[in-house]
Amino acid sequence: MSQPKGTARTAPWWKLPLQLSASIAVLVLLAHDAELDRVFAAVLEADLRWVALAFTLKLAGLTLHEVRLWIAVRAHHPASLWRVAVIGYVSGLANSVLPVRGGDLICVGLLRQELQIPTPSAAAAVGITGFLEAAVFGAFTLGVLVFGASRWEEMLGTAETAEAKSWLTLAVLAAVFGAVGLVFVGRRLGSKPEMTEAPKRPGPLQLLRQTVVSTGEGLTAWGHMIANVALAVVHVGLVVASFSALFPALGLELDYPLIAACGVIAIGSVAAVVLPPTMAAGTAATSIFVLGFFGVTEAQALAFTALSWCSNTLPPLVTGFVPLVRRIGKIRELLRGEPE
């Protein structure tokens, strides 16, 4: 399904430079009061075996994510695991550079360009992959919050901890009921005769309807869903373990490393909506804020940020750089909205 020329819009030219400038400003402000000599010393004295383990876990998580994307794609269309994985690696690198997970849009476009997967089906596959990961991480964080309630109460207070549990429980339930709602809406729309037609140049509303139908179909492909959820559990475990491995790398002995890692990941994900992850400004601010509750100094938190950048930002560069370079022309076409 070709997208009509002009339907894809590029972001304003000033948006990325503004976000990069904001990231640099945050890093400068954080570094101004930090004891940089202690930061450098902590990084240089880090146990590289733990850093290598964190790097390997992140690399495994990236590959598992692309396997999950392939499973979601297979719910709609047969596709080669390798070709889907390569596209996923490109998307992962783009997500490391761009805020608001801009790489997901590139993934949808490349799935359409290279594998002739209709835009609604591609968007549904990408959306389901990300949704399951977020839902599993939310459930995992809720479990950590419940089992580590005493520590949270020490850090945040009893009332604040109870409120956090309530909001997180509400978010997980909303995800479950939202998925059920999408299934019912998708079936209802799919039962209409006009939804079986595939116009050559569908409008935005038609694309949205077809995406909802495809998402509902993907969520009810039970074999694929069970496999995807099971792998999402492993994937989330790898991500949390990757961050947790950096604590012993710096010689930090935290009482509740899983709580600390989940806090950095969760709040850092929110910061990544505005600040490009590659610049590590969001991770730096998040690490100082969250790890401070565990008695970690600002210099140690910034050292953690530096190691986190190495172990979490370099893997997407390793897996995605060459495939991205080979697709520069195609990505430019996507950004201009040109039909292939």
Backbone torsions as a table, in degrees:
resi	resn	phi	psi	omega
1	MET	NA	118.8	-179.0
2	SER	-87.6	142.5	177.6
3	GLN	-91.8	133.2	-178.1
4	PRO	-61.7	145.7	-179.5
5	LYS	-61.6	135.9	177.5
6	GLY	94.5	-7.3	-179.2
7	THR	-78.7	-28.0	177.1
8	ALA	-85.2	134.2	-177.7
9	ARG	-116.4	134.8	175.3
10	THR	-81.5	152.7	177.9
11	ALA	-69.4	153.7	176.1
12	PRO	-52.6	141.9	-173.7
13	TRP	-60.4	-26.3	-175.0
14	TRP	-86.7	-8.5	-172.0
15	LYS	-66.2	-51.7	-178.2
16	LEU	-65.0	-45.6	175.8
17	PRO	-57.1	-36.1	178.6
18	LEU	-66.1	-42.2	179.8
19	GLN	-67.3	-37.9	176.6
20	LEU	-65.4	-40.8	178.2
21	SER	-63.2	-40.4	178.3
22	ALA	-63.8	-39.8	178.9
23	SER	-63.4	-44.8	179.5
24	ILE	-62.7	-40.9	179.5
25	ALA	-62.0	-42.6	178.5
26	VAL	-62.1	-45.2	-179.1
27	LEU	-63.6	-39.7	178.7
28	VAL	-64.0	-43.5	179.7
29	LEU	-63.6	-40.9	179.8
30	LEU	-68.7	-37.9	-177.7
31	ALA	-75.6	-22.9	-176.0
32	HIS	-60.2	-43.4	-177.8
33	ASP	-94.9	-3.5	-177.1
34	ALA	-84.3	152.7	174.6
35	GLU	-88.9	90.3	-171.3
36	LEU	-63.3	-30.4	178.8
37	ASP	-63.1	-36.8	177.4
38	ARG	-71.5	-34.5	177.2
39	VAL	-62.3	-50.8	-179.8
40	PHE	-61.9	-39.6	-179.8
41	ALA	-63.9	-42.1	-180.0
42	ALA	-64.4	-39.9	179.8
43	VAL	-66.4	-44.5	-177.7
44	LEU	-67.6	-28.3	-179.1
45	GLU	-91.2	0.9	-177.7
46	ALA	-63.8	146.9	177.1
47	ASP	-77.6	108.5	-174.6
48	LEU	-67.3	-18.7	178.1
49	ARG	-66.6	-40.4	177.5
50	TRP	-69.9	-36.5	177.5
51	VAL	-64.0	-42.3	178.2
52	ALA	-63.4	-38.3	177.3
53	LEU	-63.7	-44.5	178.7
54	ALA	-61.3	-41.8	177.7
55	PHE	-60.2	-46.3	-178.4
56	THR	-64.6	-41.4	178.5
57	LEU	-63.2	-41.5	178.1
58	LYS	-64.3	-42.0	178.9
59	LEU	-61.8	-41.5	177.6
60	ALA	-65.2	-39.1	178.0
61	GLY	-63.6	-40.2	177.5
62	LEU	-60.7	-47.0	-179.5
63	THR	-64.2	-40.1	178.8
64	LEU	-64.6	-35.8	176.6
65	HIS	-60.6	-41.6	-178.4
66	GLU	-71.5	-31.9	173.6
67	VAL	-63.4	-41.5	178.6
68	ARG	-65.3	-38.3	176.1
69	LEU	-62.3	-42.3	178.5
70	TRP	-61.4	-41.6	177.9
71	ILE	-61.4	-42.2	179.1
72	ALA	-65.7	-37.6	177.8
73	VAL	-66.8	-40.8	-177.9
74	ARG	-64.1	-19.3	176.8
75	ALA	-66.5	-19.6	-178.3
76	HIS	-113.8	-41.6	-173.0
77	HIS	-144.7	143.2	173.5
78	PRO	-67.2	139.3	-178.4
79	ALA	-156.5	153.3	178.0
80	SER	-74.5	132.9	178.0
81	LEU	-58.6	-43.6	-177.0
82	TRP	-63.6	-44.1	-177.5
83	ARG	-67.3	-39.1	176.9
84	VAL	-67.0	-40.8	-178.7
85	ALA	-63.3	-41.1	-179.8
86	VAL	-63.4	-42.5	176.8
87	ILE	-62.8	-39.7	177.9
88	GLY	-63.8	-37.5	177.7
89	TYR	-63.3	-40.2	176.6
90	VAL	-61.7	-44.8	178.9
91	SER	-62.0	-40.8	-179.9
92	GLY	-63.1	-40.6	177.8
93	LEU	-66.7	-41.7	178.4
94	ALA	-62.9	-37.8	177.8
95	ASN	-65.8	-27.6	177.8
96	SER	-73.6	-26.3	-177.5
97	VAL	-94.7	-38.6	-174.2
98	LEU	-99.1	143.5	173.3
99	PRO	-77.2	172.3	175.6
100	VAL	57.1	29.4	177.9
101	ARG	49.7	49.0	179.1
102	GLY	-63.2	-21.8	178.9
103	GLY	-65.2	-24.1	178.7
104	ASP	-64.4	-37.2	177.6
105	LEU	-66.1	-39.2	176.9
106	ILE	-63.8	-38.8	178.9
107	CYS	-60.7	-45.1	179.2
108	VAL	-59.5	-46.4	-178.6
109	GLY	-63.6	-41.2	-178.9
110	LEU	-70.9	-35.1	174.9
111	LEU	-61.3	-37.9	178.1
112	ARG	-71.1	-44.5	-176.8
113	GLN	-67.1	-48.5	-169.2
114	GLU	-90.8	-31.2	-175.7
115	LEU	-113.5	4.2	179.4
116	GLN	54.9	34.6	175.1
117	ILE	-86.8	126.5	-179.2
118	PRO	-54.6	146.0	-177.8
119	THR	-53.2	-45.1	179.3
120	PRO	-60.4	-41.4	179.8
121	SER	-67.5	-40.2	178.9
122	ALA	-64.9	-44.3	179.3
123	ALA	-63.1	-38.8	178.7
124	ALA	-64.1	-43.2	-179.3
125	ALA	-63.7	-45.5	179.0
126	VAL	-64.4	-42.4	-179.2
127	GLY	-64.8	-43.7	-179.6
128	ILE	-64.4	-40.7	179.6
129	THR	-60.6	-47.0	179.2
130	GLY	-69.9	-38.1	-179.2
131	PHE	-62.8	-45.8	-178.9
132	LEU	-64.5	-38.8	178.0
133	GLU	-62.3	-45.3	180.0
134	ALA	-65.9	-40.6	-178.8
135	ALA	-65.8	-43.5	179.4
136	VAL	-65.7	-40.9	178.6
137	PHE	-64.9	-39.1	177.0
138	GLY	-61.2	-44.0	178.9
139	ALA	-65.8	-39.0	178.5
140	PHE	-64.1	-45.2	179.8
141	THR	-64.1	-37.9	177.3
142	LEU	-62.3	-41.7	177.6
143	GLY	-62.8	-42.3	177.5
144	VAL	-63.7	-38.0	179.7
145	LEU	-65.7	-40.3	-179.0
146	VAL	-69.8	-48.9	-176.2
147	PHE	-75.4	-20.5	176.9
148	GLY	-108.7	30.4	-173.9
149	ALA	-57.7	-38.7	-177.0
150	SER	-62.6	-40.0	179.7
151	ARG	-69.0	-42.1	177.6
152	TRP	-60.9	-40.3	-179.8
153	GLU	-64.9	-34.3	176.3
154	GLU	-65.7	-38.7	-175.9
155	MET	-80.7	-46.3	-171.5
156	LEU	-103.6	-24.4	-172.8
157	GLY	104.7	154.4	-176.1
158	THR	-63.7	-46.3	-177.5
159	ALA	-64.6	-43.6	-178.4
160	GLU	-66.1	-37.3	178.7
161	THR	-66.1	-42.7	178.1
162	ALA	-62.5	-38.7	179.1
163	GLU	-67.0	-40.6	178.4
164	ALA	-62.4	-42.0	177.2
165	LYS	-60.6	-42.8	-178.1
166	SER	-63.4	-45.3	-179.0
167	TRP	-66.4	-40.1	-179.7
168	LEU	-68.7	-39.6	175.8
169	THR	-62.2	-42.3	178.5
170	LEU	-62.0	-40.5	-179.8
171	ALA	-64.8	-42.6	179.5
172	VAL	-64.9	-43.8	178.4
173	LEU	-64.9	-38.3	178.5
174	ALA	-62.9	-37.7	178.1
175	ALA	-64.4	-42.5	-179.4
176	VAL	-65.0	-50.8	-179.0
177	PHE	-68.1	-31.6	176.5
178	GLY	-64.4	-39.7	177.8
179	ALA	-65.2	-42.2	178.0
180	VAL	-62.4	-41.5	178.9
181	GLY	-62.6	-40.5	178.2
182	LEU	-62.5	-36.8	178.9
183	VAL	-63.1	-47.4	-178.8
184	PHE	-66.6	-42.9	179.1
185	VAL	-64.8	-42.0	179.4
186	GLY	-61.9	-41.0	178.1
187	ARG	-65.7	-38.9	-179.0
188	ARG	-65.8	-44.3	178.9
189	LEU	-68.9	-37.0	-178.6
190	GLY	-69.1	-20.1	180.0
191	SER	-80.6	-10.2	179.6
192	LYS	-80.8	138.1	-177.0
193	PRO	-57.7	-38.0	-176.2
194	GLU	-66.8	-19.9	-179.0
195	MET	-77.6	-15.5	178.3
196	THR	-82.4	-14.7	178.8
197	GLU	-80.6	148.1	179.3
198	ALA	-122.9	84.1	179.9
199	PRO	-60.7	147.4	-177.3
200	LYS	-63.7	-37.1	-178.9
201	ARG	-128.7	75.7	-178.0
202	PRO	-68.2	147.2	176.7
203	GLY	-79.8	174.9	-178.6
204	PRO	-57.4	-41.1	-178.8
205	LEU	-66.2	-41.4	178.3
206	GLN	-64.6	-40.8	177.4
207	LEU	-62.3	-40.6	179.3
208	LEU	-63.7	-44.0	179.4
209	ARG	-62.6	-44.0	-179.7
210	GLN	-66.4	-34.1	177.8
211	THR	-66.5	-40.8	177.7
212	VAL	-63.0	-42.8	178.7
213	VAL	-62.4	-46.4	-179.9
214	SER	-63.3	-38.2	178.4
215	THR	-64.9	-43.6	177.1
216	GLY	-60.9	-41.0	178.0
217	GLU	-64.9	-40.2	179.4
218	GLY	-65.8	-38.7	-179.4
219	LEU	-70.9	-19.8	179.6
220	THR	-105.2	7.8	171.6
221	ALA	-83.4	84.2	-163.1
222	TRP	-60.5	-39.0	179.3
223	GLY	-61.7	-46.1	178.8
224	HIS	-65.9	-39.4	-178.2
225	MET	-66.2	-43.8	-179.8
226	ILE	-61.0	-45.4	178.8
227	ALA	-62.7	-41.6	-177.5
228	ASN	-67.2	-42.1	179.2
229	VAL	-65.0	-43.4	179.6
230	ALA	-60.5	-44.0	179.0
231	LEU	-70.7	-29.9	177.0
232	ALA	-64.2	-36.4	176.9
233	VAL	-61.7	-46.1	178.3
234	VAL	-64.3	-41.8	-179.3
235	HIS	-59.5	-48.8	179.4
236	VAL	-62.0	-40.4	177.3
237	GLY	-60.0	-39.7	178.4
238	LEU	-65.9	-41.0	-179.9
239	VAL	-63.6	-47.8	-179.7
240	VAL	-63.9	-41.2	179.2
241	ALA	-64.6	-35.2	179.0
242	SER	-61.8	-44.2	177.9
243	PHE	-69.9	-40.0	-177.2
244	SER	-64.9	-30.0	-178.6
245	ALA	-66.3	-19.2	-178.0
246	LEU	-77.4	-19.6	178.6
247	PHE	-66.6	-53.0	176.5
248	PRO	-65.6	-24.6	177.1
249	ALA	-60.2	-33.2	179.3
250	LEU	-96.3	3.6	-178.8
251	GLY	76.2	20.0	-179.7
252	LEU	-88.8	126.5	178.7
253	GLU	-110.9	89.0	-178.9
254	LEU	-88.5	144.6	179.0
255	ASP	-68.6	-34.7	-176.7
256	TYR	-131.7	73.9	-177.1
257	PRO	-63.4	-32.5	-180.0
258	LEU	-66.6	-38.9	177.8
259	ILE	-63.2	-44.9	-179.9
260	ALA	-62.6	-45.1	-178.8
261	ALA	-63.4	-43.9	179.5
262	CYS	-63.3	-39.3	178.6
263	GLY	-63.4	-43.6	179.0
264	VAL	-64.2	-43.5	-178.5
265	ILE	-65.4	-47.3	-175.0
266	ALA	-64.4	-52.0	-177.7
267	ILE	-70.9	-34.7	176.9
268	GLY	-63.3	-33.1	177.9
269	SER	-65.5	-36.6	177.2
270	VAL	-67.2	-42.3	179.6
271	ALA	-63.7	-31.6	-178.8
272	ALA	-67.5	-14.5	176.2
273	VAL	-64.3	-31.7	-177.1
274	VAL	-106.5	-41.4	-174.6
275	LEU	-104.6	127.8	179.0
276	PRO	-56.7	129.1	-177.1
277	PRO	-57.9	-30.7	-177.2
278	THR	-59.2	-33.0	-177.5
279	MET	-76.0	-16.9	175.8
280	ALA	66.2	10.9	179.9
281	ALA	-66.3	-43.5	179.1
282	GLY	-63.8	-41.6	178.8
283	THR	-64.6	-38.9	180.0
284	ALA	-62.8	-49.8	-179.4
285	ALA	-63.6	-41.6	179.9
286	THR	-64.2	-43.1	-178.1
287	SER	-64.0	-43.1	178.8
288	ILE	-62.2	-42.6	-177.8
289	PHE	-68.4	-51.9	-174.2
290	VAL	-72.2	-49.1	-174.7
291	LEU	-69.9	-19.6	175.8
292	GLY	-60.6	-30.8	177.5
293	PHE	-66.9	-19.1	-177.3
294	PHE	-103.0	13.6	177.6
295	GLY	81.7	14.0	179.3
296	VAL	-83.6	132.7	-179.5
297	THR	-73.6	164.7	179.8
298	GLU	-62.8	-39.6	179.1
299	ALA	-63.7	-41.5	178.0
300	GLN	-66.1	-37.8	179.0
301	ALA	-65.6	-39.2	177.7
302	LEU	-69.9	-34.3	174.6
303	ALA	-65.0	-39.9	175.0
304	PHE	-59.3	-41.7	178.4
305	THR	-60.9	-43.2	-179.6
306	ALA	-62.8	-45.0	178.9
307	LEU	-67.8	-35.0	178.0
308	SER	-64.2	-38.2	177.5
309	TRP	-61.9	-43.7	-179.4
310	CYS	-63.8	-42.7	-172.9
311	SER	-87.2	-18.4	-176.4
312	ASN	-115.2	-21.6	179.7
313	THR	-99.1	-33.7	-179.4
314	LEU	-68.3	-37.3	178.8
315	PRO	-56.7	-45.1	176.0
316	PRO	-61.8	-30.8	176.9
317	LEU	-67.7	-41.2	179.9
318	VAL	-64.1	-44.1	-175.5
319	THR	-83.3	-27.4	-170.6
320	GLY	-108.0	-11.4	-172.2
321	PHE	-65.2	-53.3	-177.7
322	VAL	-62.5	-47.8	176.3
323	PRO	-60.4	-34.0	178.9
324	LEU	-66.8	-45.0	179.9
325	VAL	-60.1	-38.9	-178.9
326	ARG	-70.1	-15.3	-176.5
327	ARG	-115.0	16.4	-178.7
328	ILE	-57.0	-44.2	-179.6
329	GLY	-62.6	-42.5	179.6
330	LYS	-65.7	-39.0	-179.5
331	ILE	-67.4	-37.0	176.0
332	ARG	-62.0	-40.4	176.8
333	GLU	-61.7	-41.0	178.9
334	LEU	-62.6	-43.1	-178.1
335	LEU	-67.3	-30.7	178.3
336	ARG	-86.1	-9.9	-179.9
337	GLY	74.7	27.4	-178.9
338	GLU	-84.3	138.5	175.4
339	PRO	-69.0	142.8	179.3
340	GLU	-78.4	NA	NA
